[in-house]
Structures are given as C-alpha cells and as structure tokens.
Amino acid sequence: MILGIYGAGGLGREVFELAQAINCQKERWSQIIFIDDGVAIKDYRKIPIYSMQDVENIFPKEKIEICIAVGEPSIRELLFDKVEALGINLALLIHPDVSIPESTIIGDGSIVCKYVSITCDITIGRNVYIHPMVCIGHDSEIGDNSVISSFVDVAGNCNVGRNVFLAIGVVMKQGISIGDKSIVGMSSVIHGSVPEAVIAMGNPARVMKRNDKERVFK
C-alpha cells in the first residue's frame, strides 16, 4: 500500500514524520509520496511529489490511500470530497503512542499526532486534524474537517462543529459548543457557546466578527 500525503507544505512534512513513526512500529506503507497541485513546491526530502491528476494516471486506486495535510478547514473539506469522489480510500493516521479507548470513534481520514489525550466515549468526525499536546475530554464531539491546534483543552461533553479551527492554547469549559465554520483565536478561554461562522477570541472569548471568507490563513 502507498500513502499519499495531500499537501506538500509544512504540515505535509509533519504528517510525513508521523507516517514514518507509524511505519517504524509496523510497516503499513511500502512507499510514501506527496500530492500537491501547486507549482512551486520545494522537495525537502527527495520524496516524489505528484499532482492529483498524476496520481489518477499512475496509481491503481486499490494500491493507494490518501490523507489531507492542509491546515485550512474549508480546503480540507474540498480536498477530502475530491479524493472521495475519485473512489480513493482515506487513510486514518494515529501516532502509535496515542491510546484510543474502544468507546471512542474516529472517522476516516483523520490524523491524530503524538502526545494527544483522547479519553472515553468521544466521537471524532472524518478528516479531522489533531495537533500534538491536545486533550479531549469524555463525551465530546469533534466535527468533520476541523483542526485542533496544540495545547487545546476540550473539556468533557463539549461539541466542536464542522470546519472549526481552534488555535493554539484554546481552553473550553465543559458542556459548551462551537458552531460550524467558526475560528477561535490563540489562548482564548471559552466560557460559553460560540455560534457558527464567527471569529471569537479573548478571555472570556467574545465574538469579534463573522467568518464570511471561511479562511484562517489569509
């Protein structure tokens, strides 16, 4: 089996290191490649970089699985849908040192990095990216395509919607929710629920404006 990392930027290189750690534990992929449709991608590791069109032409669908290595939730969704429409399997990557209880469900295409604490009765959707040093408490839900940055603490019984971006150091009080397509800024402390499609930040976190452009990185 071949692993295609869709996104050859900085996050893609981090995912490559995660895939290497998984392969060291038990060889899962005979080859790891990058997939990127950009025109000016540097190849830091001499790993082949293909366009998605190349992947379609070169690799049999049953011989490759793909994960999305892009930090923008809306683009994660676009690429995920593109891969799924092509009939290619989405790879689930979990660092070998992370323990996942049987009561917790993680969807296809999600990526869980090292030093993550995932406790019991949690539902993590499809194509979610969880950076290192994240803690997710019991009975919480993380929606599809969301990105949870390092040092985020999601308390018990919280609900994080689809296409949400939680920046570094966000802390959520137990039992609250964040609406779809919202962004929460660095080091924010969330004491009350956040509506959908807004940008919120601060301690306590307050809504600053609408997330009309659905972009984290300008």
C-alpha positions as a Python dict, from the first residue, in 0.01 Angstrom:
ca = {
    (1, 'M'): (0, 0, 0),
    (2, 'I'): (113, 355, -80),
    (3, 'L'): (36, 658, 135),
    (4, 'G'): (-31, 984, -47),
    (5, 'I'): (3, 1295, 170),
    (6, 'Y'): (-214, 1558, 2),
    (7, 'G'): (-28, 1881, 77),
    (8, 'A'): (350, 1916, 49),
    (9, 'G'): (394, 2222, 270),
    (10, 'G'): (499, 2242, 634),
    (11, 'L'): (203, 2045, 765),
    (12, 'G'): (264, 1783, 498),
    (13, 'R'): (618, 1736, 622),
    (14, 'E'): (488, 1696, 978),
    (15, 'V'): (246, 1429, 856),
    (16, 'F'): (534, 1258, 678),
    (17, 'E'): (719, 1230, 1011),
    (18, 'L'): (405, 1089, 1172),
    (19, 'A'): (371, 832, 893),
    (20, 'Q'): (735, 735, 941),
    (21, 'A'): (671, 679, 1312),
    (22, 'I'): (372, 458, 1228),
    (23, 'N'): (577, 262, 978),
    (24, 'C'): (856, 208, 1232),
    (25, 'Q'): (605, 45, 1465),
    (26, 'K'): (464, -178, 1194),
    (27, 'E'): (523, -134, 823),
    (28, 'R'): (193, -16, 680),
    (29, 'W'): (307, 153, 358),
    (30, 'S'): (571, 42, 111),
    (31, 'Q'): (604, 398, -18),
    (32, 'I'): (506, 745, 98),
    (33, 'I'): (452, 1022, -157),
    (34, 'F'): (337, 1383, -157),
    (35, 'I'): (45, 1506, -363),
    (36, 'D'): (22, 1875, -443),
    (37, 'D'): (-136, 2071, -725),
    (38, 'G'): (82, 2378, -663),
    (39, 'V'): (357, 2489, -898),
    (40, 'A'): (638, 2594, -663),
    (41, 'I'): (674, 2317, -405),
    (42, 'K'): (1018, 2250, -259),
    (43, 'D'): (1111, 1885, -218),
    (44, 'Y'): (1295, 1888, 114),
    (45, 'R'): (1329, 1513, 148),
    (46, 'K'): (1364, 1396, -212),
    (47, 'I'): (1021, 1236, -184),
    (48, 'P'): (821, 1221, -508),
    (49, 'I'): (560, 1495, -546),
    (50, 'Y'): (269, 1422, -781),
    (51, 'S'): (-32, 1621, -888),
    (52, 'M'): (-366, 1456, -824),
    (53, 'Q'): (-401, 1410, -1198),
    (54, 'D'): (-71, 1218, -1196),
    (55, 'V'): (-192, 1002, -909),
    (56, 'E'): (-507, 913, -1104),
    (57, 'N'): (-299, 812, -1406),
    (58, 'I'): (-17, 627, -1230),
    (59, 'F'): (-150, 450, -921),
    (60, 'P'): (-430, 191, -911),
    (61, 'K'): (-696, 306, -665),
    (62, 'E'): (-671, -13, -464),
    (63, 'K'): (-296, 43, -409),
    (64, 'I'): (-305, 391, -255),
    (65, 'E'): (-471, 568, 35),
    (66, 'I'): (-461, 942, 97),
    (67, 'C'): (-462, 1177, 395),
    (68, 'I'): (-515, 1554, 381),
    (69, 'A'): (-224, 1763, 514),
    (70, 'V'): (-368, 2115, 491),
    (71, 'G'): (-446, 2334, 793),
    (72, 'E'): (-736, 2531, 643),
    (73, 'P'): (-1066, 2356, 732),
    (74, 'S'): (-1255, 2469, 420),
    (75, 'I'): (-975, 2345, 194),
    (76, 'R'): (-953, 2021, 392),
    (77, 'E'): (-1319, 1969, 307),
    (78, 'L'): (-1267, 2042, -65),
    (79, 'L'): (-972, 1804, -94),
    (80, 'F'): (-1143, 1534, 110),
    (81, 'D'): (-1451, 1548, -112),
    (82, 'K'): (-1229, 1539, -422),
    (83, 'V'): (-1047, 1227, -306),
    (84, 'E'): (-1369, 1056, -203),
    (85, 'A'): (-1531, 1136, -540),
    (86, 'L'): (-1236, 967, -712),
    (87, 'G'): (-1306, 649, -517),
    (88, 'I'): (-972, 653, -333),
    (89, 'N'): (-962, 544, 31),
    (90, 'L'): (-886, 800, 302),
    (91, 'A'): (-615, 698, 547),
    (92, 'L'): (-659, 722, 925),
    (93, 'L'): (-328, 813, 1094),
    (94, 'I'): (-286, 779, 1470),
    (95, 'H'): (52, 811, 1639),
    (96, 'P'): (148, 472, 1786),
    (97, 'D'): (192, 620, 2135),
    (98, 'V'): (-166, 753, 2147),
    (99, 'S'): (-417, 526, 2318),
    (100, 'I'): (-770, 524, 2177),
    (101, 'P'): (-1038, 363, 2400),
    (102, 'E'): (-1284, 123, 2239),
    (103, 'S'): (-1565, 363, 2335),
    (104, 'T'): (-1420, 637, 2113),
    (105, 'I'): (-1492, 661, 1740),
    (106, 'I'): (-1262, 832, 1490),
    (107, 'G'): (-1370, 888, 1129),
    (108, 'D'): (-1189, 815, 804),
    (109, 'G'): (-908, 1045, 702),
    (110, 'S'): (-845, 1190, 1046),
    (111, 'I'): (-494, 1249, 1178),
    (112, 'V'): (-400, 1225, 1547),
    (113, 'C'): (-48, 1336, 1637),
    (114, 'K'): (173, 1240, 1932),
    (115, 'Y'): (110, 1336, 2295),
    (116, 'V'): (-266, 1360, 2244),
    (117, 'S'): (-503, 1255, 2524),
    (118, 'I'): (-834, 1118, 2397),
    (119, 'T'): (-1050, 981, 2674),
    (120, 'C'): (-1375, 785, 2668),
    (121, 'D'): (-1699, 800, 2468),
    (122, 'I'): (-1571, 1060, 2223),
    (123, 'T'): (-1675, 1096, 1859),
    (124, 'I'): (-1422, 1248, 1621),
    (125, 'G'): (-1550, 1303, 1268),
    (126, 'R'): (-1391, 1248, 930),
    (127, 'N'): (-1085, 1437, 809),
    (128, 'V'): (-1010, 1597, 1147),
    (129, 'Y'): (-654, 1710, 1222),
    (130, 'I'): (-542, 1697, 1587),
    (131, 'H'): (-202, 1850, 1658),
    (132, 'P'): (31, 1731, 1938),
    (133, 'M'): (-44, 1807, 2305),
    (134, 'V'): (-424, 1818, 2274),
    (135, 'C'): (-661, 1693, 2546),
    (136, 'I'): (-1017, 1592, 2461),
    (137, 'G'): (-1250, 1506, 2747),
    (138, 'H'): (-1523, 1246, 2784),
    (139, 'D'): (-1842, 1254, 2575),
    (140, 'S'): (-1717, 1530, 2346),
    (141, 'E'): (-1768, 1551, 1971),
    (142, 'I'): (-1539, 1698, 1705),
    (143, 'G'): (-1699, 1765, 1364),
    (144, 'D'): (-1566, 1679, 1020),
    (145, 'N'): (-1272, 1874, 870),
    (146, 'S'): (-1195, 2058, 1193),
    (147, 'V'): (-841, 2145, 1305),
    (148, 'I'): (-747, 2130, 1674),
    (149, 'S'): (-414, 2305, 1739),
    (150, 'S'): (-153, 2219, 2003),
    (151, 'F'): (-225, 2278, 2373),
    (152, 'V'): (-601, 2293, 2319),
    (153, 'D'): (-809, 2151, 2604),
    (154, 'V'): (-1161, 2041, 2513),
    (155, 'A'): (-1340, 1963, 2840),
    (156, 'G'): (-1600, 1692, 2886),
    (157, 'N'): (-1931, 1691, 2699),
    (158, 'C'): (-1832, 1963, 2454),
    (159, 'N'): (-1934, 1986, 2090),
    (160, 'V'): (-1700, 2128, 1827),
    (161, 'G'): (-1877, 2170, 1493),
    (162, 'R'): (-1769, 2101, 1136),
    (163, 'N'): (-1489, 2301, 971),
    (164, 'V'): (-1389, 2464, 1301),
    (165, 'F'): (-1039, 2594, 1370),
    (166, 'L'): (-919, 2607, 1732),
    (167, 'A'): (-589, 2795, 1752),
    (168, 'I'): (-301, 2720, 1989),
    (169, 'G'): (-387, 2716, 2357),
    (170, 'V'): (-767, 2737, 2341),
    (171, 'V'): (-942, 2614, 2656),
    (172, 'M'): (-1309, 2509, 2655),
    (173, 'K'): (-1529, 2489, 2962),
    (174, 'Q'): (-1726, 2167, 2997),
    (175, 'G'): (-2060, 2126, 2827),
    (176, 'I'): (-2036, 2404, 2567),
    (177, 'S'): (-2040, 2406, 2188),
    (178, 'I'): (-1871, 2581, 1895),
    (179, 'G'): (-2075, 2623, 1579),
    (180, 'D'): (-1974, 2508, 1232),
    (181, 'K'): (-1710, 2711, 1042),
    (182, 'S'): (-1604, 2917, 1342),
    (183, 'I'): (-1250, 3018, 1438),
    (184, 'V'): (-1129, 3064, 1795),
    (185, 'G'): (-808, 3266, 1836),
    (186, 'M'): (-492, 3176, 2028),
    (187, 'S'): (-504, 3133, 2405),
    (188, 'S'): (-877, 3203, 2420),
    (189, 'V'): (-1081, 3074, 2714),
    (190, 'I'): (-1432, 2973, 2613),
    (191, 'H'): (-1684, 3001, 2895),
    (192, 'G'): (-1999, 3000, 2678),
    (193, 'S'): (-2107, 2853, 2348),
    (194, 'V'): (-1982, 3013, 2025),
    (195, 'P'): (-2226, 3049, 1731),
    (196, 'E'): (-2149, 2924, 1382),
    (197, 'A'): (-1938, 3106, 1123),
    (198, 'V'): (-1778, 3362, 1355),
    (199, 'I'): (-1430, 3458, 1473),
    (200, 'A'): (-1400, 3466, 1853),
    (201, 'M'): (-1109, 3534, 2085),
    (202, 'G'): (-1009, 3652, 2430),
    (203, 'N'): (-1064, 3556, 2793),
    (204, 'P'): (-1352, 3516, 2813),
    (205, 'A'): (-1382, 3457, 2438),
    (206, 'R'): (-1606, 3704, 2258),
    (207, 'V'): (-1730, 3715, 1901),
    (208, 'M'): (-1529, 3969, 1701),
    (209, 'K'): (-1684, 3935, 1356),
    (210, 'R'): (-1838, 3696, 1107),
    (211, 'N'): (-1618, 3440, 936),
    (212, 'D'): (-1758, 3536, 595),
    (213, 'K'): (-1449, 3434, 397),
    (214, 'E'): (-1417, 3098, 577),
    (215, 'R'): (-1041, 3139, 593),
    (216, 'V'): (-799, 3107, 884),
    (217, 'F'): (-481, 3185, 694),
    (218, 'K'): (-508, 3498, 483),
}
